[in-house]
Amino acid sequence: MAKKKSAKPKKAAVTLAAPNLPQPRRVPKAAVGATVQDFIDFGGATAVEAHEESSGTWLVTAAA
């Protein structure tokens, strides 16, 4: 006798399609706030990360 398949629905594969997000920028510390705001206002980013790379240079990246 053949086994009956379960009636549980299968989970759909989640595709993370990245919208047209701005490219990461290296900026001086004084420009981090303005760059983050630009990414949000004009780049469509909903999450932005900023990390210090070296003394005075920060990498600002749009995450989502």
Buried (B, 14 or more C-beta within 10 A) or exposed (E): EEEEEEEEEEEEEEEEEEEEBBEBBEBEEEBBEEBBEBBBEEBEBEEBBBEEEEEEEBBBBBEE
